[in-house]
Amino acid sequence: MKNHLVLVENQVRPGVALLRLNRPKELNALNLELMAELRDALQALDQDPTVRVMVLTGNDKAFAAGADIHQMSDKSAIDMLRIDQFSTWEQIRRLKKPLIAAVSGFVLGGGHELVMHCDMVIASESTRIGQPEIMLGIMPGAGGTQRLTRQIGKIAAMEMVLTGKPIGAGRAYELGLVNKVVPVEIYLEEALKLAAEIAEKAPLAVRLAKEAVLKAQDFGLSEGLEFERKNFYLLFATQDQKEGMDAFVNKRPPSFQGQ
């Protein structure tokens, strides 16, 4: 649809929806309108029973080159508090279904923080990831100090945040920021392929497994293990568990219905 800041295409693969950030002239800078539209689209797909996995992408030149500085440059601390832009990010964080990022080109500032809200990342060889907020006299505010440090450790996070220098796709892979690096011609296809593979799995098991993995970032080991076991036991109340185990025993492909 014309002039939409987020383009949505459902069933690009069975059970897979694709969302594309659509501010190409601004290198997909994340303004308030785009983030609200993205949140609404993701929440709708999260509730759509025909969708099992979502893929988020930009374009070859930029996934997103950061927040829209024009919207923030003249704001006061009270203005920013009242705008409360990070409530939108929190709603995205609470998505139940897997969200895979397919990135290329610039993945900077808020763009990288948005990627860290995703569950897996496929990157093109041209990807440049960074947290350049320090260059503007500010710091990351949507997880760029907290999630980044949990993912790559203090020393590497300090370097990225305090210098503002971006890193290439190969270094991002070494640090565990992306799952796979591929040529720019196929990065989206690789992300869709990964999404289709996950979409074939039992949806409730995928949902509870994602939930448990995310809790590992917040809980200590004992709390995390207790949460994991409860989700494990809960899945024995599903039809998909019966289907999956029966299919295994009888050497046939399972047919998961999300029940």
Summary of the structure (lengths in Angstrom):
residues: 259
radius of gyration: 19.0
end to end distance: 33.7
largest distance: 65.7
contacts: 837
relative contact order: 0.12
helix: 49%
strand: 18%
